[in-house]
Amino acid sequence: MGLLLVTLALPAWAQQDDEAPPAFDRPGLGFSAESLPRGGVALELGLPDYERDRDEEGTLSTQFGSDLRLRVGLGADLELQVFGNPWNRLREAPRNAPSTTTRGAGDTGIALKYALPLGSDRHALAVLASSSFDTGSRAFGEGGTQYELGASYEYTFNERWTGALYANATRGAGEDAFTWSPSLNLAITDTVTGFLEAGFTHTNGEPSTSVAGAGLTWRVTPRTQLDASVDLGLDRNSPDVQAGLGVSFYFD
């Protein structure tokens, strides 16, 4: 895995720049309250994402998946995003029964992100409207078109501490859900940042879920970021563990 990350990072490492680009959207439950400038491009990859859960019947599910998001700055605080999950692997192991393994792609989607011009160094706010399409396999797709509207607010306390609040509404494909997540970020060094987060989701007709976790980001160069994060379920209805490793690149 380390060799793969280094190989992918080589093109971005070749572009040294003393000025840091806008924040990346990964990792974490929410997204950055910044948008890319006109002509800026960010590629953000999950390599891989991981989820583990045991249900009430005792079936242990372990899933690995890839996550891809391409962001393109359109100007005027607006950016276009394209995202998807091109590869997933799910292993289900029931008690006293043979395990099964399923592979396939998830859905793909498109989004528009707008960072509101607040004119403040301490406050930042962005909204993200997206739609995902039923392009994935049955095991990993939502089974229909979904629409989401999210918002992310960030407040800078000082040079080291930043707080954020994220909220997102989802509708479509038989699902009506609302998620909100507070988080706290600490600049440990000039290139390493840690964060704590919690997430709460209410879905109509289904039990609510809640998770909490932490993560780290490392700016290997101003244009290349590595990340690692983990969230743990806080109740029996939530996945036991959700974790991920990722790499993000910025180009202009």
TIMARMI-874106 format. One record per residue (C-alpha): x, y, z; residue number from 1. Coordinates in Angstrom, 2 decimals. Layout:
<timis>
<timi c1="X" c2="Y" c3="Z" k="NUM"/>
...
</timis>
This chain:
<timis>
<timi c1="0.00" c2="0.00" c3="0.00" k="1"/>
<timi c1="2.78" c2="2.44" c3="0.85" k="2"/>
<timi c1="4.48" c2="1.81" c3="-2.51" k="3"/>
<timi c1="1.18" c2="2.43" c3="-4.32" k="4"/>
<timi c1="0.67" c2="5.78" c3="-2.58" k="5"/>
<timi c1="4.22" c2="6.87" c3="-3.38" k="6"/>
<timi c1="3.77" c2="5.90" c3="-7.05" k="7"/>
<timi c1="0.52" c2="7.83" c3="-7.35" k="8"/>
<timi c1="2.00" c2="10.85" c3="-5.64" k="9"/>
<timi c1="4.99" c2="11.26" c3="-7.95" k="10"/>
<timi c1="3.27" c2="13.51" c3="-10.52" k="11"/>
<timi c1="2.08" c2="15.90" c3="-7.82" k="12"/>
<timi c1="5.41" c2="15.84" c3="-5.97" k="13"/>
<timi c1="7.03" c2="17.04" c3="-9.16" k="14"/>
<timi c1="4.99" c2="20.26" c3="-8.92" k="15"/>
<timi c1="6.45" c2="22.11" c3="-5.94" k="16"/>
<timi c1="4.64" c2="25.25" c3="-4.82" k="17"/>
<timi c1="5.18" c2="27.33" c3="-1.71" k="18"/>
<timi c1="1.51" c2="28.41" c3="-1.65" k="19"/>
<timi c1="-0.87" c2="25.81" c3="-0.20" k="20"/>
<timi c1="-3.98" c2="25.11" c3="-2.32" k="21"/>
<timi c1="-7.52" c2="25.09" c3="-0.86" k="22"/>
<timi c1="-8.39" c2="22.29" c3="1.55" k="23"/>
<timi c1="-9.29" c2="18.84" c3="0.26" k="24"/>
<timi c1="-12.73" c2="17.35" c3="0.99" k="25"/>
<timi c1="-11.44" c2="14.10" c3="2.45" k="26"/>
<timi c1="-11.19" c2="12.59" c3="4.98" k="27"/>
<timi c1="-14.05" c2="12.81" c3="7.47" k="28"/>
<timi c1="-17.83" c2="12.73" c3="7.36" k="29"/>
<timi c1="-18.20" c2="16.26" c3="6.03" k="30"/>
<timi c1="-16.45" c2="18.36" c3="3.40" k="31"/>
<timi c1="-14.29" c2="21.47" c3="3.30" k="32"/>
<timi c1="-15.97" c2="24.88" c3="3.34" k="33"/>
<timi c1="-13.58" c2="26.05" c3="0.59" k="34"/>
<timi c1="-13.97" c2="25.79" c3="-3.18" k="35"/>
<timi c1="-11.24" c2="25.44" c3="-5.77" k="36"/>
<timi c1="-10.20" c2="28.48" c3="-7.84" k="37"/>
<timi c1="-11.01" c2="28.64" c3="-11.54" k="38"/>
<timi c1="-8.97" c2="26.01" c3="-13.38" k="39"/>
<timi c1="-7.90" c2="24.22" c3="-10.21" k="40"/>
<timi c1="-8.30" c2="20.42" c3="-10.18" k="41"/>
<timi c1="-8.24" c2="18.07" c3="-7.20" k="42"/>
<timi c1="-8.23" c2="14.28" c3="-7.36" k="43"/>
<timi c1="-9.11" c2="12.54" c3="-4.08" k="44"/>
<timi c1="-8.83" c2="8.76" c3="-3.70" k="45"/>
<timi c1="-9.74" c2="6.28" c3="-0.98" k="46"/>
<timi c1="-7.18" c2="3.45" c3="-1.04" k="47"/>
<timi c1="-9.05" c2="1.66" c3="0.42" k="48"/>
<timi c1="-12.08" c2="2.37" c3="2.58" k="49"/>
<timi c1="-13.02" c2="-0.34" c3="5.10" k="50"/>
<timi c1="-16.17" c2="-1.28" c3="7.00" k="51"/>
<timi c1="-16.82" c2="-4.09" c3="9.47" k="52"/>
<timi c1="-20.11" c2="-4.98" c3="11.15" k="53"/>
<timi c1="-21.83" c2="-7.89" c3="12.87" k="54"/>
<timi c1="-25.64" c2="-7.87" c3="12.74" k="55"/>
<timi c1="-28.17" c2="-9.24" c3="15.24" k="56"/>
<timi c1="-28.16" c2="-12.65" c3="13.54" k="57"/>
<timi c1="-24.41" c2="-12.90" c3="14.00" k="58"/>
<timi c1="-23.43" c2="-12.39" c3="10.36" k="59"/>
<timi c1="-20.03" c2="-10.71" c3="10.09" k="60"/>
<timi c1="-19.71" c2="-8.37" c3="7.09" k="61"/>
<timi c1="-16.35" c2="-7.04" c3="5.96" k="62"/>
<timi c1="-16.18" c2="-4.62" c3="3.05" k="63"/>
<timi c1="-13.26" c2="-3.00" c3="1.24" k="64"/>
<timi c1="-13.88" c2="-0.35" c3="-1.38" k="65"/>
<timi c1="-12.34" c2="2.39" c3="-3.46" k="66"/>
<timi c1="-13.58" c2="5.95" c3="-3.47" k="67"/>
<timi c1="-12.87" c2="8.54" c3="-6.16" k="68"/>
<timi c1="-13.76" c2="12.24" c3="-6.31" k="69"/>
<timi c1="-12.67" c2="14.67" c3="-9.05" k="70"/>
<timi c1="-13.12" c2="18.38" c3="-8.30" k="71"/>
<timi c1="-12.81" c2="21.14" c3="-10.90" k="72"/>
<timi c1="-12.88" c2="24.85" c3="-10.06" k="73"/>
<timi c1="-15.28" c2="26.83" c3="-12.24" k="74"/>
<timi c1="-14.66" c2="30.24" c3="-10.72" k="75"/>
<timi c1="-16.89" c2="32.59" c3="-8.70" k="76"/>
<timi c1="-16.56" c2="30.27" c3="-5.67" k="77"/>
<timi c1="-18.16" c2="27.40" c3="-7.63" k="78"/>
<timi c1="-16.78" c2="23.97" c3="-8.40" k="79"/>
<timi c1="-17.96" c2="20.85" c3="-10.23" k="80"/>
<timi c1="-17.44" c2="17.39" c3="-8.76" k="81"/>
<timi c1="-17.69" c2="13.89" c3="-10.19" k="82"/>
<timi c1="-17.54" c2="10.94" c3="-7.80" k="83"/>
<timi c1="-17.92" c2="7.18" c3="-7.65" k="84"/>
<timi c1="-16.91" c2="3.85" c3="-6.14" k="85"/>
<timi c1="-15.33" c2="1.85" c3="-8.98" k="86"/>
<timi c1="-14.43" c2="-1.23" c3="-6.89" k="87"/>
<timi c1="-15.88" c2="-2.96" c3="-3.82" k="88"/>
<timi c1="-15.39" c2="-6.33" c3="-2.15" k="89"/>
<timi c1="-17.88" c2="-7.61" c3="0.44" k="90"/>
<timi c1="-17.39" c2="-10.78" c3="2.49" k="91"/>
<timi c1="-20.35" c2="-12.04" c3="4.54" k="92"/>
<timi c1="-19.77" c2="-14.80" c3="7.10" k="93"/>
<timi c1="-22.97" c2="-16.08" c3="8.78" k="94"/>
<timi c1="-22.73" c2="-18.15" c3="11.90" k="95"/>
<timi c1="-22.64" c2="-21.89" c3="11.17" k="96"/>
<timi c1="-22.73" c2="-21.31" c3="7.41" k="97"/>
<timi c1="-20.22" c2="-20.84" c3="4.57" k="98"/>
<timi c1="-19.08" c2="-17.32" c3="3.84" k="99"/>
<timi c1="-19.77" c2="-15.56" c3="0.53" k="100"/>
<timi c1="-17.80" c2="-12.89" c3="-1.32" k="101"/>
<timi c1="-19.29" c2="-10.28" c3="-3.67" k="102"/>
<timi c1="-17.44" c2="-7.84" c3="-5.90" k="103"/>
<timi c1="-18.70" c2="-4.90" c3="-7.91" k="104"/>
<timi c1="-18.87" c2="-1.17" c3="-8.47" k="105"/>
<timi c1="-20.95" c2="1.38" c3="-6.61" k="106"/>
<timi c1="-23.01" c2="4.25" c3="-7.98" k="107"/>
<timi c1="-21.57" c2="7.34" c3="-9.67" k="108"/>
<timi c1="-22.66" c2="10.93" c3="-9.30" k="109"/>
<timi c1="-22.17" c2="14.60" c3="-10.00" k="110"/>
<timi c1="-22.21" c2="17.61" c3="-7.66" k="111"/>
<timi c1="-21.92" c2="21.38" c3="-7.51" k="112"/>
<timi c1="-20.23" c2="23.08" c3="-4.56" k="113"/>
<timi c1="-20.56" c2="26.76" c3="-3.73" k="114"/>
<timi c1="-18.49" c2="28.53" c3="-1.08" k="115"/>
<timi c1="-20.37" c2="31.57" c3="0.18" k="116"/>
<timi c1="-18.26" c2="34.78" c3="0.11" k="117"/>
<timi c1="-18.59" c2="35.75" c3="3.78" k="118"/>
<timi c1="-15.65" c2="38.13" c3="3.78" k="119"/>
<timi c1="-14.30" c2="36.79" c3="7.07" k="120"/>
<timi c1="-11.09" c2="35.02" c3="7.99" k="121"/>
<timi c1="-12.79" c2="33.20" c3="10.86" k="122"/>
<timi c1="-16.04" c2="32.04" c3="9.24" k="123"/>
<timi c1="-16.45" c2="29.81" c3="6.17" k="124"/>
<timi c1="-19.59" c2="28.22" c3="4.72" k="125"/>
<timi c1="-20.17" c2="26.03" c3="1.68" k="126"/>
<timi c1="-23.13" c2="24.11" c3="0.26" k="127"/>
<timi c1="-22.94" c2="20.97" c3="-1.87" k="128"/>
<timi c1="-25.82" c2="19.75" c3="-4.07" k="129"/>
<timi c1="-25.35" c2="16.31" c3="-5.61" k="130"/>
<timi c1="-27.12" c2="13.53" c3="-7.43" k="131"/>
<timi c1="-26.01" c2="9.90" c3="-7.65" k="132"/>
<timi c1="-27.18" c2="7.53" c3="-10.36" k="133"/>
<timi c1="-27.99" c2="3.82" c3="-10.31" k="134"/>
<timi c1="-24.87" c2="2.64" c3="-12.14" k="135"/>
<timi c1="-23.57" c2="0.22" c3="-9.50" k="136"/>
<timi c1="-24.10" c2="-3.48" c3="-9.05" k="137"/>
<timi c1="-27.03" c2="-4.68" c3="-6.94" k="138"/>
<timi c1="-24.93" c2="-5.34" c3="-3.84" k="139"/>
<timi c1="-23.28" c2="-1.89" c3="-3.80" k="140"/>
<timi c1="-25.73" c2="0.50" c3="-5.48" k="141"/>
<timi c1="-28.67" c2="2.34" c3="-3.95" k="142"/>
<timi c1="-31.10" c2="0.96" c3="-6.53" k="143"/>
<timi c1="-32.13" c2="4.34" c3="-7.91" k="144"/>
<timi c1="-31.31" c2="8.02" c3="-8.27" k="145"/>
<timi c1="-30.56" c2="9.87" c3="-5.03" k="146"/>
<timi c1="-30.40" c2="13.61" c3="-4.35" k="147"/>
<timi c1="-28.41" c2="15.22" c3="-1.54" k="148"/>
<timi c1="-28.03" c2="18.72" c3="-0.20" k="149"/>
<timi c1="-25.27" c2="19.35" c3="2.32" k="150"/>
<timi c1="-23.74" c2="22.32" c3="4.12" k="151"/>
<timi c1="-20.44" c2="22.74" c3="5.97" k="152"/>
<timi c1="-19.67" c2="25.60" c3="8.35" k="153"/>
<timi c1="-16.17" c2="26.17" c3="9.75" k="154"/>
<timi c1="-15.00" c2="28.55" c3="12.47" k="155"/>
<timi c1="-11.31" c2="29.28" c3="13.06" k="156"/>
<timi c1="-10.58" c2="29.79" c3="16.76" k="157"/>
<timi c1="-6.89" c2="30.52" c3="16.26" k="158"/>
<timi c1="-3.91" c2="29.37" c3="14.18" k="159"/>
<timi c1="-4.16" c2="25.80" c3="15.53" k="160"/>
<timi c1="-7.83" c2="25.08" c3="16.30" k="161"/>
<timi c1="-10.79" c2="24.95" c3="13.92" k="162"/>
<timi c1="-14.33" c2="23.74" c3="14.57" k="163"/>
<timi c1="-16.84" c2="22.58" c3="11.96" k="164"/>
<timi c1="-20.48" c2="21.58" c3="11.69" k="165"/>
<timi c1="-21.75" c2="19.51" c3="8.75" k="166"/>
<timi c1="-25.36" c2="18.67" c3="7.82" k="167"/>
<timi c1="-26.73" c2="16.67" c3="4.89" k="168"/>
<timi c1="-30.19" c2="15.67" c3="3.67" k="169"/>
<timi c1="-30.65" c2="12.65" c3="1.36" k="170"/>
<timi c1="-33.74" c2="11.73" c3="-0.65" k="171"/>
<timi c1="-34.45" c2="9.17" c3="-3.35" k="172"/>
<timi c1="-34.13" c2="5.45" c3="-4.02" k="173"/>
<timi c1="-36.59" c2="4.77" c3="-1.22" k="174"/>
<timi c1="-34.52" c2="6.65" c3="1.36" k="175"/>
<timi c1="-35.18" c2="9.85" c3="3.28" k="176"/>
<timi c1="-32.31" c2="10.59" c3="5.68" k="177"/>
<timi c1="-30.67" c2="13.45" c3="7.56" k="178"/>
<timi c1="-27.08" c2="13.43" c3="8.88" k="179"/>
<timi c1="-25.24" c2="15.96" c3="11.02" k="180"/>
<timi c1="-21.69" c2="15.92" c3="12.29" k="181"/>
<timi c1="-19.62" c2="18.22" c3="14.55" k="182"/>
<timi c1="-15.82" c2="18.07" c3="14.33" k="183"/>
<timi c1="-12.72" c2="19.69" c3="15.82" k="184"/>
<timi c1="-9.42" c2="20.08" c3="13.97" k="185"/>
<timi c1="-5.96" c2="20.65" c3="15.45" k="186"/>
<timi c1="-2.91" c2="21.74" c3="13.43" k="187"/>
<timi c1="-0.27" c2="19.56" c3="15.12" k="188"/>
<timi c1="2.55" c2="20.84" c3="12.89" k="189"/>
<timi c1="2.72" c2="22.92" c3="9.72" k="190"/>
<timi c1="1.97" c2="19.78" c3="7.68" k="191"/>
<timi c1="0.12" c2="17.39" c3="10.02" k="192"/>
<timi c1="-3.46" c2="17.95" c3="11.21" k="193"/>
<timi c1="-5.57" c2="15.77" c3="13.48" k="194"/>
<timi c1="-9.34" c2="15.82" c3="13.94" k="195"/>
<timi c1="-12.10" c2="14.40" c3="16.12" k="196"/>
<timi c1="-15.62" c2="13.90" c3="14.78" k="197"/>
<timi c1="-19.02" c2="12.45" c3="15.56" k="198"/>
<timi c1="-21.86" c2="11.65" c3="13.18" k="199"/>
<timi c1="-25.58" c2="11.09" c3="13.68" k="200"/>
<timi c1="-28.01" c2="9.86" c3="11.01" k="201"/>
<timi c1="-31.79" c2="9.56" c3="11.11" k="202"/>
<timi c1="-33.44" c2="7.58" c3="8.31" k="203"/>
<timi c1="-37.21" c2="7.40" c3="8.02" k="204"/>
<timi c1="-38.47" c2="3.92" c3="8.80" k="205"/>
<timi c1="-35.07" c2="2.70" c3="10.04" k="206"/>
<timi c1="-33.15" c2="2.90" c3="13.33" k="207"/>
<timi c1="-30.97" c2="5.95" c3="13.84" k="208"/>
<timi c1="-27.20" c2="5.47" c3="13.81" k="209"/>
<timi c1="-24.30" c2="7.27" c3="15.49" k="210"/>
<timi c1="-20.51" c2="7.05" c3="15.15" k="211"/>
<timi c1="-17.45" c2="8.83" c3="16.52" k="212"/>
<timi c1="-13.82" c2="8.78" c3="15.51" k="213"/>
<timi c1="-10.61" c2="10.56" c3="14.61" k="214"/>
<timi c1="-8.15" c2="10.99" c3="11.80" k="215"/>
<timi c1="-4.89" c2="12.51" c3="10.57" k="216"/>
<timi c1="-3.84" c2="14.32" c3="7.42" k="217"/>
<timi c1="-0.27" c2="14.86" c3="6.27" k="218"/>
<timi c1="0.65" c2="17.38" c3="3.58" k="219"/>
<timi c1="3.58" c2="15.56" c3="2.02" k="220"/>
<timi c1="3.91" c2="18.59" c3="-0.27" k="221"/>
<timi c1="1.61" c2="21.62" c3="-0.53" k="222"/>
<timi c1="-0.20" c2="19.79" c3="-3.37" k="223"/>
<timi c1="-0.23" c2="16.23" c3="-2.02" k="224"/>
<timi c1="-2.03" c2="14.95" c3="1.07" k="225"/>
<timi c1="-2.12" c2="11.53" c3="2.71" k="226"/>
<timi c1="-4.86" c2="10.72" c3="5.20" k="227"/>
<timi c1="-6.02" c2="8.05" c3="7.64" k="228"/>
<timi c1="-9.24" c2="7.95" c3="9.67" k="229"/>
<timi c1="-11.43" c2="5.63" c3="11.72" k="230"/>
<timi c1="-14.98" c2="5.84" c3="13.10" k="231"/>
<timi c1="-16.53" c2="3.45" c3="15.63" k="232"/>
<timi c1="-20.22" c2="2.71" c3="16.01" k="233"/>
<timi c1="-21.82" c2="4.06" c3="19.20" k="234"/>
<timi c1="-24.87" c2="1.77" c3="19.12" k="235"/>
<timi c1="-25.86" c2="-1.65" c3="17.82" k="236"/>
<timi c1="-27.47" c2="-0.23" c3="14.69" k="237"/>
<timi c1="-24.25" c2="1.42" c3="13.48" k="238"/>
<timi c1="-21.33" c2="-0.28" c3="11.70" k="239"/>
<timi c1="-18.78" c2="-1.51" c3="14.24" k="240"/>
<timi c1="-15.81" c2="0.04" c3="12.40" k="241"/>
<timi c1="-15.42" c2="2.36" c3="9.44" k="242"/>
<timi c1="-11.89" c2="3.29" c3="8.41" k="243"/>
<timi c1="-9.94" c2="4.53" c3="5.43" k="244"/>
<timi c1="-6.61" c2="5.48" c3="3.92" k="245"/>
<timi c1="-6.45" c2="8.07" c3="1.18" k="246"/>
<timi c1="-4.36" c2="10.30" c3="-1.03" k="247"/>
<timi c1="-5.31" c2="13.61" c3="-2.64" k="248"/>
<timi c1="-3.60" c2="15.68" c3="-5.35" k="249"/>
<timi c1="-4.04" c2="19.26" c3="-6.49" k="250"/>
<timi c1="-3.23" c2="20.58" c3="-9.99" k="251"/>
<timi c1="-3.71" c2="23.91" c3="-11.75" k="252"/>
</timis>
